[in-house]
């Protein structure tokens, strides 16, 4: 059954078609080369040219499956394409570098790369960054490959025309168009460093890792997610983020980010009154890790961080992005408010630990199983994911039962002791009925893989 477009979309389309038709009919009598028909022809020509320019740079990606021993004479590329294929875009045709999402190549060393036109390669994963959901794949080709240029996402404006290219549902080299619907979207619960472009260009499962392009054919974003219960709401990672991450992945195989060592939360009206801060911008420091850069610089619980390097901090997400963009070892000035008094401190950032400590303030509830959960907003899913559990692991107590049992931040809990849980309330009800001393079996979805973890209680 086809999805019905909403009434507003239909009304707009009808109005647009009527508007253009009036000009076309009117100018058909005035001459073949003028008016509305000419406008339509120019618009059509521009989109055809854009498609011809950009589609060859977009590739299809799927896990590489070596041939079985009994099929040595048969090329592995002759197999049907896996249904979980996604997209990527070539950014350096001479060296064979391709950008895609990290969740596309997660736990994969080699990946099948299908070019526009059908030619195939086995690509190597150069590096991936889970925190931004970006990865780089490299193919070795004797010939230079078609590529697209990374543009400047800092100049984007709401309302600009964009096109998305990818392989939705296995339909290769699909191009759709739309506009920039929003900028600087965060709190989507898809990655740690969130600063998404929102677009109404149609993107679907299989578009993961494909480019969002402006009308000049420049990459302004990498498509990564949709809201599945809504129409035409998709998200892309800005190209300026892509540039920084890709450069480090190619050079180091990883992304090196600064680490401050604080726990933070939004500056609510209640907290503002408590700490005597009148500004609406800034973030509240609810914990400081002893021995970490913030602690050594003199930052303390209860401080409000207003600026980093002179740039205003508008939210916890913006602070995380700003600190993460600074290399370890560099010094940065923090403007803070403490008990109503302005202060400036200089912090020398260190490297982020592989296993970050989770901020735990004195008096916080320490869950017996060593973890806490939140409910993921309905419909916020990766492009290549189907229906997913909505209970997400939001906190892991360092050294606790959950950490030792293999649970990690971001795991999705689908069941407890073989009982399905659909939301946080149901999860808490089931956990609350388990007697002390009885082990807990968790059904976990991690990176599209179903796991079963046993935790002692």
HELIX and SHEET records of a PDB file:
HELIX    1   1 UNK A    7  UNK A   28  1                                  22    
HELIX    2   2 UNK A   35  UNK A   54  1                                  20    
HELIX    3   3 UNK A   55  UNK A   57  5                                   3    
HELIX    4   4 UNK A   69  UNK A   71  5                                   3    
HELIX    5   5 UNK A   76  UNK A   78  5                                   3    
HELIX    6   6 UNK A  102  UNK A  105  1                                   4    
HELIX    7   7 UNK A  153  UNK A  155  5                                   3    
HELIX    8   8 UNK A  168  UNK A  170  5                                   3    
HELIX    9   9 UNK A  239  UNK A  252  1                                  14    
HELIX   10  10 UNK A  269  UNK A  275  1                                   7    
HELIX   11  11 UNK A  293  UNK A  297  1                                   5    
HELIX   12  12 UNK A  316  UNK A  324  1                                   9    
HELIX   13  13 UNK A  401  UNK A  404  1                                   4    
HELIX   14  14 UNK A  424  UNK A  432  1                                   9    
SHEET    1   A 7 UNK A  58  UNK A  63  0                                        
SHEET    2   A 7 UNK A  86  UNK A  92 -1                                        
SHEET    3   A 7 UNK A  97  UNK A 100 -1                                        
SHEET    4   A 7 UNK A 134  UNK A 138 -1                                        
SHEET    5   A 7 UNK A 120  UNK A 129 -1                                        
SHEET    6   A 7 UNK A 110  UNK A 114 -1                                        
SHEET    7   A 7 UNK A  58  UNK A  63 -1                                        
SHEET    1   B 7 UNK A 380  UNK A 382  0                                        
SHEET    2   B 7 UNK A 219  UNK A 227 -1                                        
SHEET    3   B 7 UNK A 211  UNK A 214 -1                                        
SHEET    4   B 7 UNK A 161  UNK A 166 -1                                        
SHEET    5   B 7 UNK A 174  UNK A 185 -1                                        
SHEET    6   B 7 UNK A 196  UNK A 199 -1                                        
SHEET    7   B 7 UNK A 234  UNK A 238 -1                                        
SHEET    1   C 2 UNK A 258  UNK A 259  0                                        
SHEET    2   C 2 UNK A 350  UNK A 351 -1                                        
SHEET    1   D 4 UNK A 262  UNK A 266  0                                        
SHEET    2   D 4 UNK A 283  UNK A 288 -1                                        
SHEET    3   D 4 UNK A 304  UNK A 308 -1                                        
SHEET    4   D 4 UNK A 311  UNK A 312 -1                                        
SHEET    1   E 5 UNK A 262  UNK A 266  0                                        
SHEET    2   E 5 UNK A 283  UNK A 288 -1                                        
SHEET    3   E 5 UNK A 304  UNK A 308 -1                                        
SHEET    4   E 5 UNK A 331  UNK A 338 -1                                        
SHEET    5   E 5 UNK A 341  UNK A 348 -1                                        
SHEET    1   F 4 UNK A 371  UNK A 375  0                                        
SHEET    2   F 4 UNK A 391  UNK A 396 -1                                        
SHEET    3   F 4 UNK A 412  UNK A 416 -1                                        
SHEET    4   F 4 UNK A 419  UNK A 420 -1                                        
SHEET    1   G 5 UNK A 371  UNK A 375  0                                        
SHEET    2   G 5 UNK A 391  UNK A 396 -1                                        
SHEET    3   G 5 UNK A 412  UNK A 416 -1                                        
SHEET    4   G 5 UNK A 440  UNK A 446 -1                                        
SHEET    5   G 5 UNK A 449  UNK A 455 -1                                        
END                                                                             
